[in-house]
């Protein structure tokens, strides 16, 4: 290695060291900015999610106000709404878990168990990522298992059709095709 090569390597090493020192001065600011931006974005997403949950709950309340049930069969569960609003991320799951334990408790009267199953179906159909298959199955189970409960929601009405359209239809389905399939499934379950 010649003196010239050593000089070139030393020059390159010095330039690299100067660049490293210069960049290291910027790095803490860059990291702080990135962390701060991430925090602001996270807050914004949380705020948006909170409003989405509140809008969904408000729509649920409006829909129930227009229900054809006149005897309070499907009254809104205030305690569930409070839990869902307060615990936006886990509230729906917490409420569904509690309702499931009530539904599975055979010592409870039929109207209580039917109410739990009905509310599970409603929550499954209205959650952030709806589980329409589970909601549909729960409504069919309600119809078969509790023949004396919640009949008002199954009677033909504009409200019923609107709720089916909003909450239960799968792609390509119509209200009529949904009702035909549901009727066949209910008949199979009753046998």
Number of C-alpha atoms within 10 A of each C-alpha: 5 7 8 9 10 11 11 12 12 12 12 12 12 12 12 12 12 12 12 12 12 11 11 12 11 11 12 11 11 12 11 11 12 12 12 12 12 12 12 12 12 12 12 12 12 14 12 12 15 17 14 14 21 17 12 15 18 13 13 16 15 11 13 15 12 10 18 18 16 10 9 10 16 18 15 14 11 9 9 19 19 13 15 20 17 14 15 18 15 12 17 23 17 15 19 19 13 14 21 16 12 19 22 12 12 10 9 12 11 15 15 15 24 24 22 22 24 25 24 25 25 21 20 24 22 21 16 14 8 15 16 19 14 15 23 21 15 19 23 20 20 23 21 17 16 17 11 12 20 21 13 16 19 13 13 10 12 11 16 17 18 13 17 19 15 11 19 25 17 12 6 6 12 14 16 11 12 16 15 12 12 16 13 10 15 19 12 10 13 10 5
